[in-house]
Amino acid sequence: MKFFKNNTVQSLTIIALCFTLLYFHLSQNSTMFKTMIGFIFAYSVYTFFIKD
């Protein structure tokens, strides 16, 4: 699939998302959590589906 051709970026994004989830789960800062997850999700969609 074309939008998954950059496996390095894909892997780094998934790792970053996991660490972000863990960090904000431990910090219990729900507002910042939602903001960061929203940003990461939007950036991931942009990277994987829009950019070639």
C-alpha distances in whole Angstrom, upper triangle without the diagonal:
4,6,6,7,10,11,15,15,13,15,18,17,17,21,22,22,23,26,27,27,29,31,32,32,35,37,37,36,34,34,33,30,29,29,27,25,24,24,21,19,19,18,15,14,15,14,10,10,13,13,11
4,6,5,9,11,14,13,12,15,18,17,18,21,22,22,24,26,27,27,30,32,32,33,36,37,37,36,34,34,32,30,29,28,26,24,24,23,20,19,18,17,14,13,13,11,9,8,10,10,8
4,6,8,10,12,11,10,13,15,14,15,18,19,18,21,23,23,24,27,28,28,30,32,33,33,32,31,30,29,26,25,25,23,21,20,19,17,15,15,13,11,10,10,8,5,5,8,8,7
4,6,6,10,9,7,10,13,12,12,15,17,17,19,21,22,22,25,26,27,28,31,32,32,32,30,30,28,26,25,25,22,20,20,19,16,15,16,14,11,11,12,9,6,8,11,11,10
4,6,9,9,9,11,13,14,15,17,19,19,21,23,24,25,27,29,30,31,33,34,35,34,33,33,31,29,28,27,25,23,23,22,19,18,18,16,13,14,14,11,9,11,13,11,9
4,6,6,6,9,10,11,13,15,16,17,19,20,21,23,25,26,27,29,31,32,33,32,31,31,28,27,26,25,23,21,22,20,17,17,17,14,12,13,13,9,8,11,13,11,9
4,6,5,6,9,10,10,12,14,15,16,18,20,21,23,24,26,27,29,30,31,31,30,31,28,26,26,25,22,21,22,20,17,17,18,15,13,14,15,11,10,13,16,14,13
4,5,5,6,9,10,11,12,14,15,17,18,20,21,22,24,26,27,28,30,29,29,29,27,25,25,24,21,20,21,19,16,17,18,15,13,15,16,12,12,15,17,15,14
4,5,5,6,9,10,10,12,14,15,16,18,20,21,22,24,26,26,28,27,27,26,24,22,22,21,18,17,18,16,13,14,15,11,9,12,12,9,9,13,14,12,13
4,6,5,6,9,10,11,12,14,15,17,19,20,21,22,25,26,27,26,25,26,23,21,21,21,17,16,17,15,12,12,14,11,8,11,12,9,8,12,14,13,13
4,5,5,6,9,10,11,12,14,15,17,18,20,21,23,24,26,26,25,26,23,21,22,21,18,17,18,17,13,14,16,14,11,14,15,12,12,15,18,16,17
4,5,5,6,8,10,11,12,14,15,16,18,20,21,22,24,23,23,24,21,19,20,19,16,15,17,15,12,13,15,13,11,14,15,12,13,16,18,16,17
4,5,5,6,9,10,10,12,14,15,16,18,20,21,22,21,21,21,18,16,17,16,13,12,13,12,8,10,12,9,7,11,12,10,10,14,16,15,16
4,5,5,6,9,10,11,12,14,15,16,18,20,21,21,20,21,19,16,17,17,14,12,14,13,10,10,13,12,9,12,14,12,12,15,18,17,19
4,5,5,6,9,10,11,12,14,15,17,18,20,20,20,21,19,16,18,18,14,13,16,15,11,13,16,14,12,16,17,15,15,19,21,20,21
4,5,5,6,9,10,10,12,14,15,16,18,18,18,18,15,13,15,15,11,11,13,12,9,11,14,12,11,15,16,14,15,19,20,19,21
4,6,5,6,9,10,11,12,14,15,16,16,15,16,14,11,12,13,9,8,11,11,7,9,12,11,10,13,15,14,15,18,19,19,22
4,5,5,6,9,10,10,12,14,15,16,16,18,15,12,14,15,12,10,14,14,11,12,16,15,13,16,19,17,17,20,23,23,25
4,5,5,6,9,10,11,12,14,15,15,17,14,12,14,15,12,11,15,15,12,14,17,16,15,19,20,19,20,23,25,24,26
4,5,5,6,8,10,10,12,12,12,13,11,8,11,11,8,8,12,11,9,12,15,14,14,17,19,18,19,22,23,23,26
4,6,5,6,9,10,10,11,11,13,11,8,10,12,9,8,12,13,11,12,15,16,15,18,20,20,20,23,24,25,27
4,6,5,6,9,10,12,12,15,13,10,13,15,12,12,15,16,14,16,19,19,18,21,23,23,23,26,28,28,30
4,5,5,6,9,9,11,13,11,9,13,14,11,12,15,16,14,16,19,19,19,22,24,23,24,27,28,28,31
4,5,5,6,6,7,10,8,6,9,11,9,10,13,14,13,15,18,18,19,21,23,23,24,27,28,28,31
4,6,5,8,8,12,11,8,11,13,12,12,15,17,16,17,20,21,20,23,25,25,26,28,30,30,33
4,6,8,10,14,12,11,14,16,14,15,18,19,18,20,23,23,23,26,28,28,28,31,33,33,36
4,5,9,11,10,9,13,14,13,14,17,18,18,20,22,23,23,26,28,28,29,31,33,33,36
4,6,9,9,8,11,13,13,14,16,18,18,19,22,23,23,26,27,28,29,31,32,33,36
4,6,6,6,9,10,11,12,14,16,16,18,20,21,22,24,26,27,28,30,31,31,35
4,6,5,6,9,10,10,12,14,15,16,18,20,21,22,24,25,26,28,29,30,33
4,5,5,6,9,10,11,12,14,15,17,18,20,21,23,24,26,27,27,29,32
4,5,5,6,8,10,10,12,14,15,16,18,20,21,22,24,25,26,27,30
4,5,5,6,8,10,11,12,14,15,16,18,20,21,22,24,25,26,29
4,6,5,6,8,10,10,12,14,15,16,18,20,21,22,23,24,28
4,6,5,6,9,10,11,12,14,16,16,18,20,21,21,23,26
4,5,5,6,8,10,10,12,14,15,16,18,20,20,21,24
4,5,5,6,8,10,10,12,14,15,16,18,19,20,23
4,6,5,6,9,10,11,12,14,15,16,17,18,22
4,5,5,6,8,10,10,12,14,15,15,16,20
4,5,5,6,9,10,10,12,14,15,15,18
4,5,5,6,9,10,10,12,13,15,18
4,5,5,6,9,10,11,11,13,16
4,5,5,6,9,10,10,10,14
4,5,5,6,8,10,10,13
4,6,5,6,7,9,12
4,6,6,5,6,10
4,6,6,5,8
4,6,7,8
4,6,8
4,6
4
